[in-house]
Amino acid sequence: MHTKSQKYKNLALFDFDGTLCSKDSFTGFIFYALSKRHIIKQGLKTLPWIQAFYLKVYPAHAMRPKLFNAMFKDASTTEILALAQRYAADLMHDLNPQLLLQLKQHQFNGDDVVVVSASVDIYLQYICQQLNVGLICTETEIESQQFTGQYSTPDCSREQKQIRILEQYDLKNYAAIYAYGNSDEDEAMLSLATHPYMVGVDQTLPEIMAYKKLA
């Protein structure tokens, strides 16, 4: 007689910008990796959309691809990825101590931990390597050792977060789902969770339940 498999661990999903990280990492990377002259020149091309974004009449998920294309089209992957590794090391100092401790507690508990972010893989891959966690994010397209300026996946925000999570993880295999976010772009992800946490709204981080695998 075979015993039924036991659900013995949780899935923990962390948004990055504004949640696990205290700043806008994508904008920070633009200023870290590119010259001021290039930023100003390319920024002028996207100025109408930037202004519309700050006036809240143009959504972030539409703005980000335009900004990425303007800033990184035809950039050398060798140069940018080398800068991304250094940027990721620096960015570790900007992680929210409370959320970082929660992440580490999930790891200590044996849970599967994943960063789910609309930010790009260029530097997030190195962050997640350092944290030893999984990554679901906006992926960038490379051809002939250059960034094409296009995404190879849709902008990983709103419903795309939920879609990508469900593509990669069978939620029925987990005892509980924890999700941490900070904005309406995270609501679809938080709707999957048995223990959702919204930065700035919820006052107390959820208690991490320990589940032991039965012999």
Salt bridges, closest charged atoms under 4 A:
ASP15 OD1 - LYS161 NZ 2.88
ASP94 OD2 - LYS23 NZ 3.49
ASP111 OD2 - HIS106 ND1 2.81
ASP112 OD1 - LYS9 NZ 3.07
GLU139 OE2 - ARG164 NH2 3.26
ASP155 OD2 - ARG64 NH2 2.77
ASP170 OD1 - LYS172 NZ 3.15
ASP184 OD2 - ARG158 NH2 3.45
GLU185 OE2 - ARG64 NH2 3.16
ASP186 OD1 - LYS161 NZ 2.60
